[in-house]
Amino acid sequence: MRVTAVIRYLALLVTLLSTWFIMQTYFHRSWRAVSLRSWLGAANKPNSEKLPRHKCGNQKSCPQNYFAFKIISGAANVVGPSICFEDLVLMSSVKNNIGRGLNIALVNGTTGQLLKTDTFDMYSGDITKLQTFLQGIKRGTLVLAASYDDAATKMNDKVRAYFMELGSSHVQKLGFRDNWIFLGAKGLMNKSPFEKHIKNDKETNKYEGWPELLEMEGCAPRKMD
């Protein structure tokens, strides 16, 4: 009788000890796991809140009825220009559709649809090709242009006049190896606010023989009428 009671007592004791051991191990490890996750979550919280990405990688988004764009000129004669419109890269080295001189993309000013891209060698090319291209632009078309290497050697008064009609204020001063980026439109009533120009000046050039590259981003209004 006493032996049976002792056995039962030992069995109960073993059961209690086992339960205590399991509970201690489980809750201790769970607390550590939860605490670790909470700590990591608190530490990474600022990084987990990703900044919103805007079209073309711009710093700000555009309001309704505006098109996002980014234009980057070439850097010397090494790195080619790029033109992005509504988050689509229209021209770049990766797309293999850029060249020395002027790189131009035409976009429908109402729909935002790409109409045409072309490059014009302004150092040794035929300037009549650019004249014909500019003359054929239809009213309401957006014109995005970026220089690469040299955009002015072959430029004549007729070509400069075409760009002035598109809204350019700086094309008259464009010289050998200057950098120039521009967004204008056929039928624009005023001068375009989207234009940058930097002179080739050996005193201020960033690269030997060339000025630094230019970059411009913004929101171009949709043609509504």
Disulfide bonds with the S-S distance in Angstrom:
Cys56-Cys84 2.10
Cys62-Cys219 2.04
